[in-house]
C-alpha cells in the first residue's frame, strides 16, 4: 500500500526477457518494413528496364574509361556525344528507385517515432563484447555499457543494424540487387 505523499516504487523488470522481446520486436519491424518495401519496389518499378539501363550506363562508363586512358580522340568524342543521354538515363533510374521510398517515408517515420518513444534511451539489444573500450565515443551515442553483459544498443542503433543487414538480404531474395 502506498502512503500519502510517497510514490510507488516500480517493479523490477526482467531485463533479459525484456531485452529479448525488445530486440525481437525491432528485428520483426525491420523485416516487415523491408518486405513491404521490396514488394512495393517490384510493383512500382520496372526492374527489367532499370537493370538494362544500369547495364547500358556501366558499359558507357567502361568505354569512357578506356577512351580517357588511351586518349583516342574518336573514342572520346563518341562517349562525350552520348554523355547527355547517359545523364538522362541516370536521372530516370534515380527517379524510379525513389518511387517506393517516397511512399514509405511517412509510415516509416511514424513507426520509428512510436518505437523510439517507447524504448527511449534504454538498451534493446546487447552485444556480447564492449566496443566502447576501443571506441570510447560509442558510449552514450549508440548505446551504453551493461555491467556483466556487454554493450547495450539503443533502439535507433539496433534498428539501423538490422534494417541495413536484413534489408540487403531481403532485396537479394526478391532479386532486387541491381548490378
Legacy VTK file of the C-alpha trace (Angstrom):
# vtk DataFile Version 3.0
C-alpha trace
ASCII
DATASET POLYDATA
POINTS 179 float
0.000 0.000 0.000
1.327 3.440 -0.892
1.259 6.063 1.835
0.146 9.563 1.044
2.998 11.712 -0.229
5.193 8.819 -1.346
5.492 7.405 -4.807
5.029 3.749 -5.568
8.262 2.003 -6.454
8.346 0.484 -9.911
8.535 -3.275 -10.011
11.967 -4.606 -11.013
11.779 -5.590 -14.615
13.041 -8.820 -16.031
15.928 -7.356 -18.005
16.882 -10.426 -20.023
13.280 -11.176 -21.048
12.620 -7.528 -21.850
15.761 -7.352 -23.970
14.837 -10.472 -25.935
11.344 -9.144 -26.570
12.615 -5.665 -27.461
15.349 -6.958 -29.761
12.978 -9.380 -31.465
10.303 -6.696 -31.902
12.789 -4.372 -33.584
14.001 -7.191 -35.858
10.427 -8.108 -36.814
9.544 -4.490 -37.574
12.714 -4.194 -39.650
11.885 -7.357 -41.620
8.272 -6.282 -42.145
9.295 -2.874 -43.456
11.932 -4.494 -45.691
9.380 -6.935 -47.111
6.804 -4.206 -47.752
9.412 -2.010 -49.372
10.597 -4.847 -51.619
7.059 -5.732 -52.692
6.352 -2.062 -53.424
9.542 -1.821 -55.467
8.524 -4.864 -57.500
5.063 -3.372 -58.139
6.057 0.254 -58.796
9.383 -0.068 -60.610
10.071 -1.678 -63.957
13.048 -3.657 -62.679
13.882 -5.151 -66.085
14.205 -1.699 -67.631
16.159 -0.496 -64.608
18.608 -3.387 -64.961
19.072 -2.829 -68.690
19.596 0.912 -68.110
22.189 0.144 -65.433
24.000 -2.207 -67.787
23.976 0.461 -70.515
25.402 3.072 -68.123
28.003 0.600 -66.896
29.057 -0.141 -70.483
29.271 3.599 -71.252
31.443 4.126 -68.156
33.723 1.315 -69.299
34.056 2.891 -72.761
34.668 6.303 -71.197
37.454 4.927 -69.007
39.118 3.212 -71.972
38.824 6.331 -74.136
40.261 8.513 -71.390
43.162 6.144 -70.713
44.053 5.657 -74.405
43.380 9.323 -75.248
41.812 8.245 -78.510
40.093 11.396 -79.881
37.495 9.433 -81.879
36.521 7.272 -78.903
36.475 10.316 -76.597
34.184 12.205 -78.975
31.885 9.183 -79.164
31.474 8.932 -75.402
31.137 12.702 -74.997
28.377 12.723 -77.628
26.448 10.081 -75.693
27.064 11.666 -72.283
23.811 13.655 -72.186
21.825 10.507 -72.948
23.586 8.697 -70.081
22.738 11.589 -67.733
19.068 11.303 -68.732
19.116 7.553 -68.132
20.741 8.005 -64.711
18.173 10.652 -63.770
15.274 8.386 -64.753
16.860 5.481 -62.844
17.173 7.608 -59.731
13.540 8.705 -60.019
12.379 5.118 -60.461
14.322 3.962 -57.416
12.876 6.798 -55.306
9.202 5.967 -56.002
8.862 3.318 -53.259
10.897 5.423 -50.842
8.552 8.372 -51.264
5.574 6.168 -50.454
7.152 4.558 -47.385
8.880 7.538 -45.777
5.847 8.832 -43.795
4.737 5.443 -42.382
8.360 4.584 -41.630
8.863 7.827 -39.722
5.649 7.238 -37.763
6.638 3.678 -36.807
10.150 4.834 -35.980
8.792 7.682 -33.816
6.445 5.394 -31.885
9.114 2.779 -31.232
11.721 5.390 -30.388
9.446 6.973 -27.794
8.519 3.530 -26.458
12.117 2.427 -25.901
13.710 5.805 -25.183
17.337 5.686 -24.112
17.296 2.156 -22.749
19.138 -0.710 -24.405
17.043 -3.013 -26.586
19.818 -5.455 -27.531
23.162 -6.373 -26.027
26.341 -7.011 -27.972
28.446 -9.745 -26.349
31.542 -7.526 -26.439
32.408 -3.987 -25.376
33.266 -1.799 -28.392
33.372 1.309 -26.205
36.676 0.072 -24.756
38.482 0.830 -28.022
35.949 3.347 -29.408
35.004 5.400 -26.335
32.756 7.814 -28.261
30.203 4.988 -28.713
29.288 5.145 -25.022
26.150 7.252 -24.841
25.797 7.822 -28.577
24.672 4.403 -29.831
24.382 2.554 -26.553
25.738 2.047 -23.081
27.779 -0.421 -21.113
25.696 -3.065 -19.358
27.760 -4.401 -16.435
28.374 -8.116 -16.721
26.663 -8.413 -20.110
28.352 -6.353 -22.793
27.298 -3.264 -24.687
23.602 -2.375 -24.816
22.433 -0.805 -28.080
19.760 1.868 -28.098
16.709 1.420 -30.320
17.905 3.536 -33.233
21.317 1.857 -33.497
19.846 -1.659 -33.251
17.177 -0.773 -35.817
19.777 0.596 -38.245
21.938 -2.517 -37.893
19.012 -4.855 -38.501
17.413 -2.752 -41.238
20.593 -2.484 -43.294
21.703 -6.088 -42.887
18.316 -7.788 -43.185
17.126 -5.328 -45.839
20.043 -6.308 -48.060
19.180 -9.998 -47.635
15.502 -9.333 -48.397
16.362 -7.346 -51.546
18.643 -10.182 -52.637
15.868 -12.749 -52.014
13.485 -10.661 -54.155
16.220 -10.322 -56.790
16.270 -6.556 -56.347
20.040 -6.357 -56.001
20.997 -4.328 -59.028
24.350 -4.889 -60.757
LINES 1 180
179 0 1 2 3 4 5 6 7 8 9 10 11 12 13 14 15 16 17 18 19 20 21 22 23 24 25 26 27 28 29 30 31 32 33 34 35 36 37 38 39 40 41 42 43 44 45 46 47 48 49 50 51 52 53 54 55 56 57 58 59 60 61 62 63 64 65 66 67 68 69 70 71 72 73 74 75 76 77 78 79 80 81 82 83 84 85 86 87 88 89 90 91 92 93 94 95 96 97 98 99 100 101 102 103 104 105 106 107 108 109 110 111 112 113 114 115 116 117 118 119 120 121 122 123 124 125 126 127 128 129 130 131 132 133 134 135 136 137 138 139 140 141 142 143 144 145 146 147 148 149 150 151 152 153 154 155 156 157 158 159 160 161 162 163 164 165 166 167 168 169 170 171 172 173 174 175 176 177 178
